[in-house]
């Protein structure tokens, strides 16, 4: 394959993209890699790229501690000789790196045992791409000086209550592209802005966060005031004995639980392994009719950053995990769909380009549909219980079939008595089944306002969800 570099297209180093520059160059490079693989004898081929430019400003004690730009990206080539498939990645999107990846993937494929393989993605006119564009020039181009000026406002508002701030503000862009030998050509470009904020003093802390496609969509004053108000109220906490208590979980706490449920249970891999909470339960009433949980890049919300196709180039189908409490489907990629004989085929949820293929599919655009309750409505229904700002140190592997997990409260936990929020409570440990917690007997209210909470494992960056009122949430210990 020496001498083929000129045919692979131009270099796309640094992974910086704009709406008008980089797309054709990147797609030409991927198409060249696919062509080189086919000319080397591969029966099928796929080339994909994911990367971006992220400006990050980290802060502690209301002082900027780090400001930098992270430019990263990965190009992956997969080839098939019959049903023998090989995969190789490169950290540079250049012709030379792409050719090296083609050679390595081809060599690996030749030494693989035959396995189940239905071919790389093909065009499907019955699957339109879902999701509105999510690009804002100012967000992608935001400089360290601009982020510093915005954070100075946050620090100043927290200082009114003698609080200091810790966290990060990240702005930038992310591009994904896929080309397959069968004719798939996809490109996605989004801008993203994420603020995570903890306002604290020596005795208490409060948390607020935002994730979305636009920096202008972040209400910095509101977030600073929210975290500060929580921290001030969290001073001088009560020492409460652990016991089952009614709780109002804020969207941040709900998102943490949902992320674990999606990761451990709502995938084709979990279904095939028999550990999914949906295994053998499709069509059965599993939770409260108030619960509709889905994965849909077409769900319209100002904070949504839609991901309309996956790393295999397959357009994402909307997938409903629970519809009004009734068990639904899991997400799949091409491999798990083949193994499960899923009539939908891949739902378009293959792991990211930089992910481990053995991890299998992953939920991406997760939304828990809102109810009709304000926070005041939920609080008024609690005779004695707690308001929980968020969780941390959560372990969701205890029993995926029951969505049983353990963890601790953090950054603001408050006693509710007689329908009124009162004094702060020292952090508590919980252990409970969220399948039980979301049951008709225990789920007593769903908030009407959705918030996008930044997440660790979904590459879309956040989960959209409301607050929930849960009866008899099981607190099992104290946490300092």
Rosetta blueprint (number, residue, H / E / L):
1 X L
2 X L
3 X L
4 X L
5 X H
6 X H
7 X H
8 X H
9 X L
10 X L
11 X L
12 X L
13 X L
14 X L
15 X L
16 X L
17 X L
18 X E
19 X L
20 X L
21 X E
22 X L
23 X H
24 X H
25 X H
26 X H
27 X H
28 X H
29 X H
30 X H
31 X H
32 X H
33 X H
34 X H
35 X H
36 X H
37 X H
38 X H
39 X H
40 X L
41 X L
42 X L
43 X L
44 X E
45 X E
46 X E
47 X E
48 X E
49 X E
50 X E
51 X E
52 X E
53 X E
54 X E
55 X E
56 X E
57 X E
58 X E
59 X E
60 X E
61 X L
62 X L
63 X E
64 X E
65 X E
66 X E
67 X E
68 X E
69 X E
70 X E
71 X E
72 X E
73 X E
74 X E
75 X E
76 X E
77 X E
78 X E
79 X E
80 X E
81 X E
82 X L
83 X L
84 X E
85 X E
86 X E
87 X E
88 X E
89 X E
90 X E
91 X L
92 X L
93 X L
94 X L
95 X H
96 X H
97 X H
98 X H
99 X H
100 X H
101 X H
102 X H
103 X H
104 X H
105 X H
106 X H
107 X H
108 X H
109 X H
110 X H
111 X L
112 X L
113 X L
114 X L
115 X L
116 X L
117 X L
118 X L
119 X L
120 X L
121 X L
122 X L
123 X L
124 X L
125 X L
126 X L
127 X L
128 X L
129 X L
130 X L
131 X L
132 X L
133 X L
134 X L
135 X L
136 X L
137 X H
138 X H
139 X H
140 X H
141 X L
142 X L
143 X L
144 X H
145 X H
146 X H
147 X H
148 X H
149 X H
150 X H
151 X H
152 X H
153 X H
154 X H
155 X H
156 X H
157 X H
158 X H
159 X H
160 X L
161 X L
162 X L
163 X L
164 X E
165 X E
166 X E
167 X E
168 X E
169 X E
170 X E
171 X E
172 X E
173 X E
174 X E
175 X E
176 X E
177 X E
178 X E
179 X E
180 X E
181 X L
182 X L
183 X L
184 X L
185 X E
186 X E
187 X E
188 X E
189 X E
190 X E
191 X E
192 X E
193 X E
194 X E
195 X E
196 X E
197 X E
198 X E
199 X E
200 X E
201 X L
202 X L
203 X L
204 X L
205 X E
206 X E
207 X E
208 X E
209 X E
210 X E
211 X E
212 X E
213 X L
214 X L
215 X H
216 X H
217 X H
218 X L
219 X L
220 X H
221 X H
222 X H
223 X H
224 X H
225 X H
226 X H
227 X H
228 X H
229 X H
230 X H
231 X H
232 X H
233 X H
234 X L
235 X L
236 X L
237 X L
238 X E
239 X L
240 X L
241 X L
242 X L
243 X L
244 X E
245 X E
246 X E
247 X E
248 X E
249 X E
250 X L
251 X H
252 X H
253 X H
254 X H
255 X H
256 X H
257 X H
258 X H
259 X H
260 X H
261 X H
262 X H
263 X H
264 X H
265 X H
266 X L
267 X E
268 X H
269 X H
270 X H
271 X H
272 X H
273 X H
274 X L
275 X L
276 X L
277 X L
278 X L
279 X L
280 X L
281 X L
282 X L
283 X L
284 X L
285 X E
286 X L
287 X L
288 X L
289 X L
290 X L
291 X L
292 X L
293 X E
294 X E
295 X E
296 X L
297 X L
298 X L
299 X L
300 X L
301 X L
302 X L
303 X L
304 X L
305 X L
306 X L
307 X L
308 X L
309 X E
310 X L
311 X L
312 X L
313 X L
314 X L
315 X E
316 X L
317 X L
318 X L
319 X E
320 X E
321 X E
322 X E
323 X E
324 X L
325 X L
326 X E
327 X E
328 X L
329 X L
330 X L
331 X E
332 X L
333 X L
334 X H
335 X H
336 X H
337 X H
338 X H
339 X H
340 X H
341 X L
342 X L
343 X L
344 X L
345 X L
346 X L
347 X L
348 X L
349 X L
350 X L
351 X L
352 X L
353 X L
354 X L
355 X L
356 X L
357 X H
358 X H
359 X H
360 X L
361 X L
362 X L
363 X L
364 X L
365 X L
366 X E
367 X E
368 X E
369 X L
370 X L
371 X L
372 X L
373 X E
374 X L
375 X H
376 X H
377 X H
378 X H
379 X H
380 X H
381 X L
382 X L
383 X L
384 X E
385 X E
386 X E
387 X E
388 X E
389 X E
390 X E
391 X E
392 X E
393 X E
394 X E
395 X E
396 X E
397 X E
398 X E
399 X E
400 X L
401 X L
402 X L
403 X L
404 X E
405 X E
406 X E
407 X E
408 X E
409 X E
410 X E
411 X E
412 X E
413 X E
414 X E
415 X E
416 X E
417 X E
418 X L
419 X L
420 X E
421 X E
422 X E
423 X E
424 X E
425 X E
426 X L
427 X L
428 X E
429 X E
430 X E
431 X E
432 X E
433 X E
434 X H
435 X H
436 X H
437 X H
438 X L
439 X L
440 X L
441 X L
442 X L
443 X E
444 X E
445 X E
446 X E
447 X E
448 X L
449 X L
450 X L
451 X E
452 X E
453 X E
454 X E
455 X L
456 X L
457 X L
458 X L
459 X L
460 X L
461 X L
462 X E
463 X E
464 X E
465 X E
466 X L
467 X L
468 X E
469 X E
470 X E
471 X E
472 X E
473 X E
474 X E
475 X E
476 X E
477 X E
478 X E
479 X L
480 X L
